[in-house]
């Protein structure tokens, strides 16, 4: 969205989610499933910063051991879609 000329406030939660999915997918392809997810976590923190996640939700999401687990948890977080 930076290159689209949008301010962070103009980016919808769905756009953030789609970017996260694309970013994670590329990390997994380039680094492999284990390292790709580990390296992606630092970016996930920044993607999720504007949203009100509980400490438990954030911890569970950022300690997921597999990409499918991460994605499942991301989909379960109701607050992610609320700003």
SULMORA-V906346 format. One record per backbone hydrogen bond with DSSP energy under -1.0 kcal/mol. NH is the residue of the N-H (numbers start at 1). CO is the residue of the C=O. If there is no record, write none. Layout:
BEGIN
nh:co
NH:CO
NH:CO
END
This chain:
BEGIN
nh:co
5:2
6:1
10:7
11:8
16:12
17:13
18:14
19:15
20:16
21:17
22:18
23:19
24:20
25:21
26:22
27:23
28:24
29:25
30:26
31:27
32:28
36:32
37:33
38:34
39:35
40:36
41:37
44:40
45:41
47:43
48:44
51:48
53:51
58:54
59:55
60:56
61:57
62:58
64:61
70:66
71:67
72:68
73:69
74:70
75:71
76:72
77:73
78:76
81:78
82:79
END
